[in-house]
Amino acid sequence: MIPWEEIDRAEIPGHEGAVTLRQRGSEFSIRTAGTELMNSRIHGSEEALAELTCNHIKKPGMRILIGGLGMGYTLAAALKQSEPDTLITVSELIPAVVRWNREHLGHLAGMPLNDYRVSVKEEDVAETIQEKQSAWDAILLDVDNGPEGLTRKANNRLYNKSGLKTAFLALCPKGVLAIWSSRPDEAFTRRLAQSGFKTKTITVRARKSKKGSKHTIWLAEKP
């Protein structure tokens, strides 16, 4: 078997830890603290996050915020489901992840960062959400393995009551907050409802073939 090779390593801002990019043949993996955050062979649920959200909204001129670039699969799926006048902003906390997409990973998802509809902000998505009210038709979050701070504890502020209230205000009427998770979380589902969202919880497979682990996506609509 071909061994894994570490291509690069980067510190996580505001956290005592690092993420690593590894390659084995044509396969890529991003990991932190011994946990695999994403793998280039398994990305069906990341694509489903964008597909479900865009299909739910179905309107021209969408303004979409994606928290977490990853390997670009969510972004690529959002572009595929969007009209030519859609504008997508990607907030990525770790500058190296943006660089990795440009230098090593872009071909995996079809070079989505090169699309004219895309802009990138190298900052915490929580800061982007706080900037404006009624600014987004959709906010997609895939910055951790679910509604808890695995990559860094500061991510918890996205999922607590205060963070959900901020996201609620940042959305346009009928806007959607979509969140990816590696597992269900009933307490978080209740918290979304308590924050004023009309929420649907969807179970999807990790692979497009409907195989692999089951992942959870919340579609939380602002009435």
Secondary structure, DSSP 8 states (H G I E B T S, - for coil): ----EEEEEEE-TTSS-EEEEEEETTEEEEEETTEEEEETTB-HHHHHHHHHHHHHH--TT-EEEEE--TTSHHHHHHHHHS-TT-EEEEE-S-HHHHHHIIIIIGGGTT-GGGSTTEEEE-S-HHHHHHH-SS-EEEEEE-SSSSSS-SS-GGGGGGTSHHHHHHHHHHEEEEEEEEEEESS--HHHHHHHHHTT-EEEEEEEESSTTS-S-EEEEEEEE--
